[in-house]
Amino acid sequence: MLKNKLFLFLFLIHFFTFSQDNISFISWNIRDFGKTKNTEELDRIADIVRDVDIVALQEVVAGPGGAQAVAHLADILNRKGSKWDYVVSNPTKSPKYATERYAFLWKTSRIKVKKRGNLISELDSLVDREPFFIDFYKNSRKLSVINFHSRPHDKNPESEIAVITDYLKKSYRHTPLLLVGDFNVDEKEPVFDNLKNLGFRAAVSNQRTTLKLSCDKNNYLNYAIDNIFYSHDILKLQGSASDFVMLCENLTNARMLSDHLPVFFEFSL
């Protein structure tokens, strides 16, 4: 009996410690972020992401409104129970009308940052929007994240995915790394095979992440193109597309926030 109680005690300690070490992450393409969002909509976005540790955003507008919107979102999050910090990238070096920024937000009690990240400049001539790279730290353990928004599906995003895969082949040091964003390609497509051969896996599969303009036979989801790819040294606990729409009658209001669902990933290093 004593041995059983001791085992249970040690198990509970291990489970509590393990759960405290988990990291929760959202990647979200928020359409025209900084151009179309008012305070009420930012508050709704904050309610969707407030419970995770790190948020990666794509499609932050390149003008000053983009950075201001991220700062405003961080301020709203700060008033919802936790202290948040954020970083916004420089505008990407992109063709006309393709330039954007990326952003990260994180809970400072859970996650630390030593450097504020950088656009991967060696890729700026090879992709329309060069990715944004940053290192996070959880209890002294490093997590690298690459945030990326590919060109549209009809402009050969597969070539950009191949470029980023080649970059990882040369630079990936086999430490915990996430490649997150809007790839405009389903993770089941062959273009991701080489990435998977490097040991990366998709956090979600067979889950559509974009919203239709209207419901079609009570279905408002469209394409499975947003994802989080994680390296072999990351333990997946759960991954899903976070459906904040729920019902057809909510679709119009939901699309005021974005035409994409956020992708949620919980994991341990």
C-alpha positions in Angstrom: 0.0 0.0 0.0 2.8 2.4 0.9 4.6 1.6 -2.4 1.4 2.3 -4.3 0.9 5.7 -2.5 4.5 6.6 -3.2 4.2 5.7 -6.9 1.0 7.8 -7.1 2.7 10.7 -5.4 5.7 10.6 -7.7 3.5 10.2 -10.7 1.5 13.3 -9.7 4.7 15.3 -9.2 5.9 14.2 -12.6 2.6 15.0 -14.3 2.4 18.5 -12.7 6.0 19.3 -13.7 5.5 18.0 -17.2 2.3 20.0 -17.7 4.0 23.1 -16.4 6.7 22.7 -19.1 4.2 22.4 -21.9 4.0 25.2 -24.4 0.8 26.2 -26.2 1.0 28.0 -29.5 -1.3 29.6 -32.0 -0.5 30.5 -35.6 -3.0 32.7 -37.3 -3.3 34.6 -40.6 -5.4 37.6 -39.6 -6.4 39.2 -42.8 -5.2 42.8 -43.3 -4.3 43.0 -39.7 -3.9 46.7 -38.9 -6.0 47.9 -41.7 -9.5 46.7 -40.9 -9.7 45.8 -37.2 -11.5 48.0 -34.7 -11.1 47.8 -30.9 -14.1 45.5 -30.5 -12.7 43.1 -33.1 -9.3 43.2 -31.4 -10.9 42.4 -28.1 -12.6 39.3 -29.8 -9.2 38.2 -31.2 -7.7 38.6 -27.7 -10.3 36.4 -26.2 -9.5 33.7 -28.8 -5.7 33.7 -28.1 -5.5 34.7 -24.5 -5.0 31.2 -23.0 -1.9 30.2 -25.1 1.7 31.1 -24.5 2.8 32.2 -27.9 0.9 33.7 -30.9 2.4 34.0 -34.4 0.6 36.3 -36.8 0.7 36.5 -40.6 -0.7 39.2 -42.9 0.1 42.2 -40.6 0.0 45.2 -42.9 3.3 46.8 -43.9 2.3 50.4 -43.0 2.4 51.8 -39.5 -1.2 50.6 -38.8 0.1 47.0 -38.7 2.6 47.6 -35.9 0.0 49.8 -34.0 -2.6 47.0 -34.2 -0.2 44.5 -32.7 0.6 46.9 -29.9 -3.1 47.5 -29.3 -3.7 43.8 -29.2 -0.9 43.3 -26.7 -2.4 46.1 -24.6 -5.8 44.4 -24.6 -4.2 41.1 -23.7 -2.4 42.7 -20.8 -5.7 43.7 -19.3 -7.0 40.1 -19.5 -4.9 38.6 -16.7 -1.4 38.1 -18.0 1.5 40.2 -19.1 2.4 40.0 -22.8 5.3 41.2 -24.9 5.4 41.4 -28.7 7.6 41.9 -31.7 6.8 43.0 -35.2 9.0 42.3 -38.2 10.2 44.9 -40.7 8.2 44.9 -43.9 9.1 42.0 -46.3 11.0 42.8 -49.5 8.2 41.8 -51.8 6.6 42.5 -55.1 4.0 45.3 -55.2 1.0 44.6 -53.1 2.6 41.5 -51.5 4.6 43.3 -48.8 3.6 42.4 -45.2 4.9 42.1 -41.7 4.9 39.2 -39.3 4.3 39.4 -35.5 4.8 37.3 -32.4 3.2 37.9 -29.0 4.0 35.9 -25.9 3.3 35.6 -22.2 6.4 36.9 -20.3 5.7 34.8 -17.3 6.0 31.6 -19.4 8.3 32.5 -22.3 11.5 34.5 -22.6 13.2 36.2 -25.5 16.8 37.3 -25.8 16.8 38.7 -29.3 13.9 40.2 -31.2 14.1 38.1 -34.3 14.9 38.9 -37.9 13.6 38.4 -41.4 15.7 35.7 -43.2 17.2 38.1 -45.7 19.0 35.4 -47.7 15.6 34.2 -48.9 14.2 37.6 -49.9 15.0 37.1 -53.6 13.7 33.5 -53.7 10.2 34.0 -52.0 7.7 36.8 -52.2 7.7 37.3 -48.4 10.9 36.2 -46.6 10.1 34.3 -43.4 10.6 35.8 -39.9 12.9 33.9 -37.5 13.0 34.1 -33.7 14.3 32.1 -30.7 12.1 31.6 -27.6 13.2 30.2 -24.3 11.2 28.1 -21.8 13.1 27.2 -18.6 16.4 27.8 -20.4 15.3 25.4 -23.3 15.4 27.1 -26.7 12.6 26.9 -29.2 13.2 28.3 -32.7 10.3 29.5 -34.8 10.0 30.4 -38.5 6.9 32.3 -39.4 6.0 32.3 -43.1 3.2 33.4 -45.4 3.5 31.9 -48.9 2.3 33.4 -52.2 -1.3 32.6 -53.3 -2.2 29.1 -54.4 -2.3 30.1 -58.1 1.2 31.6 -58.0 3.2 28.5 -57.3 3.6 28.5 -53.5 5.1 25.0 -53.9 8.4 26.6 -55.2 8.6 28.7 -52.1 8.1 25.7 -49.8 10.9 23.9 -51.7 13.2 26.9 -51.1 12.5 26.9 -47.4 13.0 23.2 -47.2 16.4 23.6 -48.9 17.2 26.4 -46.4 16.4 24.1 -43.5 18.5 21.3 -45.0 21.5 23.6 -44.9 20.8 25.5 -41.6 18.7 23.3 -39.4 20.9 22.3 -36.4 18.5 19.6 -35.1 17.3 21.6 -32.2 13.5 22.2 -31.5 12.1 24.2 -34.3 8.6 25.1 -35.6 7.8 26.2 -39.1 4.4 27.9 -38.9 2.1 29.9 -41.1 -0.1 30.0 -44.1 1.4 27.8 -46.8 -1.4 27.9 -49.3 -0.8 24.2 -49.9 -2.3 21.2 -48.0 0.3 19.4 -45.9 -0.6 16.1 -47.7 0.8 17.4 -51.0 4.1 15.9 -52.2 5.9 19.2 -51.9 6.1 18.6 -48.1 7.7 15.2 -48.5 11.2 16.5 -48.3 10.4 18.5 -45.2 8.9 15.4 -43.6 12.1 13.5 -44.6 14.0 16.0 -42.4 11.9 14.8 -39.5 9.2 17.4 -39.4 5.5 16.6 -38.9 2.3 18.6 -39.3 0.4 19.6 -36.2 -2.9 19.2 -38.0 -4.0 17.0 -40.8 -7.3 16.8 -42.7 -8.6 20.0 -41.1 -9.7 22.8 -43.3 -8.6 26.3 -42.1 -10.1 28.9 -44.4 -13.6 30.3 -44.4 -16.0 30.5 -47.3 -17.8 33.6 -48.2 -21.1 31.9 -47.3 -22.3 28.6 -46.0 -22.8 25.8 -48.5 -25.1 23.1 -47.1 -24.2 24.1 -43.6 -20.5 24.0 -44.4 -18.4 27.2 -44.1 -14.8 25.7 -44.2 -12.8 25.7 -47.4 -9.1 24.8 -47.7 -6.5 23.0 -45.5 -3.6 25.4 -46.0 -2.5 26.7 -42.5 -0.3 24.6 -40.3 2.5 24.2 -37.8 5.3 21.8 -38.7 7.4 20.6 -35.7 10.8 19.0 -35.6 11.4 15.4 -34.4 12.6 16.6 -31.0 9.3 18.2 -30.1 6.6 16.0 -28.4 3.2 16.7 -29.8 0.4 16.7 -27.2 -2.4 18.1 -29.3 -3.0 20.1 -32.5 -6.2 21.4 -34.1 -7.7 24.1 -36.2 -9.5 26.3 -33.6 -13.0 26.9 -35.0 -14.3 30.1 -33.5 -17.2 30.2 -36.0 -19.2 27.2 -34.8 -22.4 28.1 -36.6 -23.3 29.3 -40.1 -25.1 32.3 -38.6 -21.7 33.4 -37.1 -19.8 33.3 -40.4 -20.3 37.0 -41.4 -19.1 38.3 -38.0 -16.2 35.7 -37.9 -15.0 36.9 -41.3 -14.6 40.4 -39.8 -11.7 39.0 -37.8 -10.2 36.8 -40.5 -10.9 34.4 -43.4 -8.7 31.9 -41.7 -9.0 29.8 -38.5 -6.1 29.9 -36.0 -4.0 26.7 -35.8 -3.5 25.5 -32.2 -0.6 23.4 -31.1 0.4 22.2 -27.6 3.7 20.4 -27.1 6.6 19.7 -24.9 10.4 20.3 -25.5 
